[in-house]
Amino acid sequence: MATDTTSRTSFQSSDLSRSSAEVFAAAADHPVEVTRRDGEALVLMSESENRARNSLLELAAQLIAVSTGLEGTLAERMSDHFPWMLALSAEGRQTCATDILAAARASFATGQAHLAVAELTSWRETATALAAGLGRTPVEWLDEDVPVERP
């Protein structure tokens, strides 16, 4: 029975020369530890994983800066730090602040950087769309089903 080598999280340094394809396949999927006899273990990961971790650290630094402020509400402090939030309504800014903090906590707790980064990106794109005027025009719904021709 074949085993799924991409689920392995640790390899010996000699595996890099003996079965590099296996090591690289696993590292493309998730960070892997490469143990060495003569030194500290190394971590091998994809560039996208590294960028996601760096983005999460940047977000953590920004959230710490925001949360240590003493003036105004959390949503006001976050709007000062993330000016795009000003395109949201007051209620939207509060929801945005709460959602971003919750996603960041989940990211830190699980080591899954994409949770916080995706939440922040989603809210920023929503603010950008609102600033561009999208969503101001009322949606006109059809009262009855209208058959359309098949493409």
BAFI-3210 file (N, C-alpha, C; in Angstrom, 3 decimals, decimal comma, padded with zeros to 6 digits):
// residues 151
n [1|2|3|4|5|6|7|8|9|10|11|12|13|14|15|16|17|18|19|20|21|22|23|24|25|26|27|28|29|30|31|32|33|34|35|36|37|38|39|40|41|42|43|44|45|46|47|48|49|50|51|52|53|54|55|56|57|58|59|60|61|62|63|64|65|66|67|68|69|70|71|72|73|74|75|76|77|78|79|80|81|82|83|84|85|86|87|88|89|90|91|92|93|94|95|96|97|98|99|100|101|102|103|104|105|106|107|108|109|110|111|112|113|114|115|116|117|118|119|120|121|122|123|124|125|126|127|128|129|130|131|132|133|134|135|136|137|138|139|140|141|142|143|144|145|146|147|148|149|150|151]
n.u [000,844|000,641|002,007|001,004|003,214|003,254|002,079|003,886|005,793|008,376|011,743|014,905|018,117|019,528|017,530|017,053|018,867|018,514|015,756|014,578|012,364|010,162|010,486|010,299|007,709|006,175|006,914|005,837|003,216|002,960|004,822|007,910|010,060|013,530|015,757|019,037|022,160|024,386|023,647|021,208|017,773|016,190|013,637|011,622|009,726|007,086|007,286|004,951|003,755|005,586|005,280|002,621|002,875|004,547|002,824|000,876|002,340|002,887|000,262|-000,321|001,418|000,301|-002,277|-001,652|-000,573|-002,877|-004,594|-003,395|-003,847|-005,449|-007,430|-010,692|-012,950|-012,428|-013,030|-012,756|-010,028|-008,923|-009,811|-008,294|-005,817|-006,212|-007,178|-008,959|-011,168|-012,887|-014,638|-016,654|-019,817|-020,637|-021,552|-020,658|-017,876|-017,473|-018,269|-016,415|-013,969|-014,316|-014,595|-012,098|-010,316|-011,212|-010,668|-007,903|-007,155|-007,954|-006,212|-003,693|-003,990|-004,261|-002,227|-002,699|-002,260|-003,733|-006,371|-006,715|-005,566|-007,184|-009,631|-009,078|-008,432|-010,862|-012,608|-011,306|-011,600|-014,371|-014,805|-013,493|-015,119|-017,515|-016,670|-016,284|-018,816|-020,397|-023,224|-024,919|-026,999|-030,305|-031,347|-033,071|-035,525|-036,967|-040,416|-041,538|-040,700|-038,574|-038,154|-035,073|-032,977|-031,028|-027,458]
n.v [-001,174|002,180|005,077|008,358|010,700|013,447|014,232|014,026|015,624|015,919|015,420|013,830|015,332|013,925|012,951|014,942|014,642|011,973|011,543|013,937|014,898|013,944|015,300|017,965|017,973|017,595|019,934|021,854|021,581|022,032|023,502|021,833|020,094|019,812|017,713|017,757|016,188|017,587|020,116|022,697|022,027|022,691|024,580|023,978|025,526|026,666|029,590|031,075|030,300|031,389|034,128|034,444|033,987|036,136|038,252|037,821|038,344|041,071|042,058|041,356|043,072|045,534|045,274|045,049|047,583|049,133|048,128|048,946|051,590|054,370|056,202|056,748|054,367|050,867|050,444|053,057|053,530|051,527|052,431|054,713|053,567|051,853|053,378|052,845|051,750|053,820|054,094|052,417|052,046|053,333|051,222|049,140|049,524|048,809|046,111|045,159|045,612|043,878|041,398|041,162|041,062|038,688|036,804|037,092|036,182|033,514|032,747|033,027|031,160|028,754|028,664|029,180|031,302|032,347|032,782|035,254|037,049|036,716|037,608|040,315|041,215|040,745|042,558|044,979|044,986|045,123|047,678|049,181|048,677|049,847|052,506|053,061|053,323|051,138|049,208|051,238|051,644|050,646|047,260|045,779|043,528|040,858|040,258|037,946|034,719|034,699|033,154|032,260|032,072|029,222|029,252]
n.w [000,000|-000,903|000,630|001,606|001,012|001,142|003,474|005,465|007,997|008,757|007,791|007,184|006,672|004,756|003,147|001,349|-000,711|-001,451|-001,919|-003,093|-004,528|-003,116|-000,667|-001,536|-002,588|-000,293|001,094|-000,570|000,000|002,768|005,535|006,230|008,464|008,377|009,586|011,018|011,685|012,465|013,293|013,998|013,301|010,140|008,425|005,692|003,262|001,068|-001,044|-001,077|001,329|003,117|002,507|003,357|006,099|006,771|006,135|008,053|010,390|009,995|010,087|012,727|014,109|013,400|014,526|017,227|017,672|017,218|019,206|021,560|021,806|023,457|023,010|021,744|020,133|019,386|016,678|015,692|016,175|014,584|012,105|011,847|011,502|009,355|006,816|004,690|005,857|006,409|004,348|004,920|006,634|009,937|011,513|009,908|010,122|012,791|012,775|010,942|012,333|014,519|013,181|011,870|014,048|015,280|013,265|013,140|015,689|015,426|013,382|014,664|016,694|015,337|013,528|010,909|008,603|006,475|007,255|008,691|006,866|004,608|005,623|006,208|003,619|002,325|003,624|002,967|000,179|000,046|001,143|-000,801|-003,029|-002,145|-001,917|-004,581|-005,418|-005,829|-005,020|-004,279|-005,974|-006,147|-006,253|-008,892|-008,916|-010,722|-010,989|-011,870|-013,195|-015,940|-018,923|-020,435|-023,317|-024,071|-023,936]
ca.u [000,000|001,429|001,714|000,986|004,416|003,077|001,589|005,021|006,204|009,787|012,642|016,317|018,818|019,921|016,377|017,109|019,598|017,984|014,383|014,255|011,011|009,246|010,637|009,768|006,250|005,626|007,131|004,905|001,909|003,030|006,214|008,469|011,304|014,634|016,664|020,449|022,953|025,435|023,163|019,793|016,870|015,758|012,261|011,491|008,333|006,903|007,380|003,622|003,587|006,421|004,616|001,434|003,333|005,013|001,626|000,242|003,151|002,635|-001,066|-000,225|002,045|-000,681|-003,358|-001,118|-000,503|-004,246|-005,218|-002,771|-004,309|-006,386|-008,471|-011,676|-013,335|-011,569|-013,317|-012,160|-008,570|-008,601|-010,035|-007,118|-004,700|-006,619|-008,089|-009,985|-012,364|-013,770|-015,644|-017,731|-020,693|-020,174|-021,840|-019,748|-016,532|-017,460|-018,299|-015,122|-012,955|-014,567|-014,309|-010,652|-009,687|-011,569|-009,912|-006,494|-007,021|-008,033|-004,956|-002,611|-004,236|-004,162|-001,072|-003,210|-002,177|-004,699|-007,658|-006,706|-005,247|-008,382|-010,662|-008,645|-008,561|-012,291|-013,149|-010,710|-012,243|-015,735|-014,700|-013,127|-016,320|-018,448|-016,117|-016,467|-020,236|-021,142|-024,139|-025,808|-028,155|-031,170|-031,439|-034,411|-035,807|-038,088|-041,522|-041,879|-039,617|-038,522|-037,315|-033,997|-032,485|-029,775|-026,312]
ca.v [000,000|003,402|006,065|009,739|011,324|014,880|014,511|014,013|016,958|015,911|014,635|013,945|016,082|013,001|012,785|015,958|014,120|010,664|011,627|015,365|015,128|013,685|016,400|019,181|017,832|017,850|021,347|022,644|021,442|022,597|023,560|020,584|020,215|019,003|017,533|017,570|015,670|018,509|021,463|022,923|021,648|023,758|024,462|024,193|025,841|027,371|031,048|031,600|030,077|032,379|035,430|034,451|034,153|037,515|039,104|037,658|039,074|042,493|042,333|041,288|044,315|046,602|045,091|045,382|049,046|049,632|047,727|049,608|052,980|054,639|057,135|056,272|052,954|050,007|050,711|054,356|053,365|050,736|053,290|055,586|052,759|051,321|054,419|052,330|051,431|054,986|053,912|051,612|052,746|053,209|049,843|048,307|049,622|048,029|044,706|044,887|045,523|042,646|040,250|041,060|040,586|037,279|036,015|037,121|035,265|032,154|032,506|032,840|029,937|027,559|028,747|029,290|032,732|032,768|033,174|036,690|037,778|036,675|038,473|041,697|041,483|040,783|043,831|046,066|044,971|045,613|049,132|049,725|048,604|050,869|053,813|053,215|053,544|049,905|048,931|052,380|051,515|049,556|046,100|045,597|042,109|040,525|039,706|036,618|034,049|034,994|032,137|032,767|031,102|028,549|029,721]
ca.w [000,000|-000,987|001,665|001,144|001,558|001,328|004,821|006,388|008,439|009,113|006,953|007,509|005,630|003,679|002,251|000,299|-001,867|-001,845|-002,445|-003,061|-005,049|-002,002|000,294|-002,137|-002,697|001,038|001,423|-001,370|000,649|004,119|005,994|006,743|009,213|007,875|010,727|010,684|012,802|012,865|013,570|014,265|012,211|009,249|007,956|004,261|002,940|-000,199|-000,956|-000,738|002,773|003,788|002,346|004,214|007,482|006,914|006,155|009,357|011,364|009,777|010,615|014,183|014,570|013,243|015,498|018,548|017,720|017,335|020,474|022,708|021,865|024,549|022,605|020,792|020,134|018,582|015,260|015,356|016,130|013,396|010,939|011,751|011,018|008,053|006,343|003,788|006,643|006,434|003,293|005,498|007,580|011,320|011,912|009,127|010,702|014,028|012,379|010,307|013,394|015,269|012,319|011,635|015,289|015,472|012,283|013,557|016,833|014,887|012,669|015,630|017,455|014,499|012,643|009,539|008,304|005,468|007,842|008,965|005,635|003,764|006,238|005,984|002,182|002,003|004,100|002,180|-001,132|000,247|001,302|-002,112|-003,867|-001,663|-002,274|-006,027|-005,676|-006,009|-003,922|-004,020|-006,849|-005,693|-007,136|-009,428|-009,033|-011,583|-010,232|-012,378|-013,901|-017,374|-019,561|-021,278|-024,282|-023,707|-024,719]
c.u [000,887|001,021|001,773|002,159|004,244|002,554|002,713|005,415|007,676|010,560|014,056|017,009|019,237|018,776|016,378|017,857|019,018|016,618|013,893|012,835|009,969|009,281|010,007|008,246|005,586|005,752|006,228|003,526|001,861|004,497|006,666|009,784|012,342|015,649|018,076|021,176|023,906|024,940|021,673|018,958|016,482|014,306|012,231|010,012|008,281|007,017|006,034|003,328|004,384|005,799|003,397|001,821|003,825|003,846|000,929|001,027|002,964|001,280|-001,048|000,376|001,062|-001,797|-002,892|-001,035|-001,885|-004,818|-004,594|-003,154|-005,364|-007,552|-009,404|-011,975|-012,337|-011,776|-012,716|-010,641|-008,149|-008,798|-008,888|-005,942|-004,962|-007,639|-009,177|-011,264|-013,353|-014,827|-016,827|-018,607|-020,128|-020,392|-020,907|-018,332|-016,427|-017,443|-016,967|-014,034|-013,093|-014,198|-012,811|-009,940|-009,988|-010,776|-008,431|-006,265|-007,050|-006,741|-003,815|-002,760|-004,000|-002,925|-001,464|-003,319|-003,284|-006,030|-007,727|-006,472|-006,472|-009,473|-010,335|-008,830|-010,026|-012,911|-012,590|-011,359|-013,691|-015,730|-014,374|-014,337|-017,337|-017,962|-016,289|-017,933|-021,042|-022,038|-025,083|-027,090|-029,024|-031,256|-032,877|-034,620|-036,999|-039,173|-041,891|-040,672|-039,715|-037,616|-036,255|-033,520|-031,187|-028,616|-025,793]
c.v [001,234|004,362|007,456|010,472|012,817|015,219|014,478|015,432|017,029|014,967|014,782|014,672|015,179|012,748|013,818|015,463|012,795|010,739|013,072|015,654|014,944|014,833|017,666|019,126|018,111|019,327|022,265|022,645|022,119|022,658|022,202|020,885|019,274|018,912|017,254|017,033|016,722|019,924|021,499|022,531|022,890|023,523|024,834|024,416|026,578|028,882|031,651|031,414|031,110|033,770|035,526|034,642|035,574|038,487|039,021|038,398|040,586|042,890|042,309|042,569|045,477|046,490|045,389|046,893|049,651|049,340|048,407|051,077|053,157|055,525|056,506|054,787|052,164|050,292|052,045|054,249|052,565|051,562|054,274|054,828|052,173|052,301|053,945|051,985|052,593|054,928|053,083|052,485|052,562|051,783|048,868|048,340|048,799|046,538|044,292|044,695|044,225|041,410|040,061|040,558|039,107|036,388|035,975|036,182|033,820|031,804|032,221|031,519|028,671|027,537|028,839|030,767|033,204|033,231|034,684|037,495|037,816|037,588|039,945|042,082|041,609|042,117|045,010|046,135|045,454|047,127|049,795|049,745|049,670|052,267|054,099|053,394|052,287|049,680|050,076|052,296|050,378|048,442|045,946|044,110|041,914|039,864|038,299|036,010|034,362|033,958|032,826|031,654|030,504|029,082|028,652]
c.w [000,000|000,118|001,054|001,782|001,785|002,714|005,857|006,743|008,794|008,200|007,502|006,367|004,475|002,704|001,125|-000,926|-002,360|-002,491|-002,370|-003,552|-003,946|-000,996|-000,268|-002,295|-001,351|001,400|000,613|-000,738|002,015|004,552|006,552|007,464|008,601|009,017|010,245|011,914|013,344|013,168|013,826|013,043|011,415|008,849|006,487|003,959|001,611|000,034|-000,564|000,751|003,557|003,694|003,256|005,674|007,730|006,960|007,500|010,439|011,226|010,336|012,139|014,738|014,483|014,283|016,917|018,705|017,925|018,719|021,693|022,812|022,937|024,138|021,579|020,934|019,294|017,098|014,835|015,243|014,905|012,130|010,754|011,148|009,631|007,449|005,383|004,532|006,684|005,340|003,787|006,390|008,986|011,825|011,184|009,674|011,982|013,713|011,778|011,368|014,174|014,453|012,088|012,877|015,532|014,517|012,651|014,735|016,359|014,148|013,627|016,374|016,632|013,605|011,177|009,168|007,365|006,058|008,047|007,694|004,719|004,312|005,994|004,516|001,786|002,418|003,301|000,797|-001,041|000,364|-000,031|-003,043|-003,446|-002,032|-003,766|-006,403|-005,897|-004,790|-003,613|-004,835|-006,351|-006,735|-007,589|-009,665|-009,953|-010,742|-010,674|-013,078|-015,387|-018,009|-020,449|-022,190|-023,792|-024,529|-025,661]
res [m|a|t|d|t|t|s|r|t|s|f|q|s|s|d|l|s|r|s|s|a|e|v|f|a|a|a|a|d|h|p|v|e|v|t|r|r|d|g|e|a|l|v|l|m|s|e|s|e|n|r|a|r|n|s|l|l|e|l|a|a|q|l|i|a|v|s|t|g|l|e|g|t|l|a|e|r|m|s|d|h|f|p|w|m|l|a|l|s|a|e|g|r|q|t|c|a|t|d|i|l|a|a|a|r|a|s|f|a|t|g|q|a|h|l|a|v|a|e|l|t|s|w|r|e|t|a|t|a|l|a|a|g|l|g|r|t|p|v|e|w|l|d|e|d|v|p|v|e|r|p]
***
